[in-house]
Amino acid sequence: MKSVIINATEREDLGSKFARKLRREGNVPCVVYGGEKPLHFFADTLQFRDLVYTSQARKAEIKMGNNTVEAVVQDIQFHPVSDQIMHIDFMELIAGKPVSIEVPVSLNGNARGVRNGGKLKHTLRRLSVRALPKDLPDGIDIDVTELRIGQSIRVEDVKTNNFEFVNPGSAVICSIKMARGAMDEEEEAEGEEGAEGAAEEATAEAES
C-alpha cells in the first residue's frame, strides 16, 4: 500500500470552537486512534487530496516534528453542502496488529452478459477488509468477463490474499440484469448453432 505524507501540527486546543477556526484557516482537524492515547492534529486541506480523492486506498505518514505515525483512514466527515472535508479519523498501524479498512472495488473486463444486451449493476463499490498492516491491499480487482445475464459475484466468490473480508459472504458485489432487447443464454446458443449450420450448408453447396 502506497503512502501519502502529511506534515501535521499537534492540536493543543480541542473543541468545536477551535475546530471551526482551523477550518476557516484552510485546515482539517484530525485524530489518530489505536495508540496509547488519541493523537489530535491538524494539517492543510490540500495535503489530504491524494489520500481522500483517489481510486486506491492509501496509508498516511503523519509527520509531527521528529515523530512519524503511520495510519489509515477510518472515517471522513464532509460538509453536506460544500463537500469540504470537516474531520478525519485515523487508525494507527502497529506491526503485528490487524486493522480493518475500506478499499475500492474495480470491475475489469467486458462482461458476456453486457455483450448480449444485459446491464451491469455495481452494488458494492467498496469492501471492508481486515489484515495486518503489511498485507493491506490497495483495492480489489474483479474480472467480470465471463459474467452472464442473471449471474452475480458475491463477496464469498472473491479470492483473498492474506486478508479477510468483514462484509457478509452473501453480499452481492455486482450482477448482470436483463434489459429490454437482451439475448438470454439459450438464444445465444441457438444463434451460435444456427450460424454454424448456415456455414456448413454454404460449404456443402460450394463443394457440390
Sequence and secondary structure as in RCSB ss.txt:
>XXXX:A:sequence
MKSVIINATEREDLGSKFARKLRREGNVPCVVYGGEKPLHFFADTLQFRDLVYTSQARKAEIKMGNNTVEAVVQD
IQFHPVSDQIMHIDFMELIAGKPVSIEVPVSLNGNARGVRNGGKLKHTLRRLSVRALPKDLPDGIDIDVTELRIG
QSIRVEDVKTNNFEFVNPGSAVICSIKMARGAMDEEEEAEGEEGAEGAAEEATAEAES
>XXXX:A:secstr
  EEEEE EE  S SHHHHHHHHHTTEEEEEEESSSS EEEEEEGGGGHHHHS SS  EEEEEETTEEEEEEEEE
EEE TTT  EEEEEEEE  TT  EEEEEEEEEES  HHHHTT EEEE  SEEEEEE GGG  S EEEE TT  TT
 EEEGGGS  SS EE S TT EEEEEE  TT   HHHHHHHHHHHHHHHHHHHHHHH 
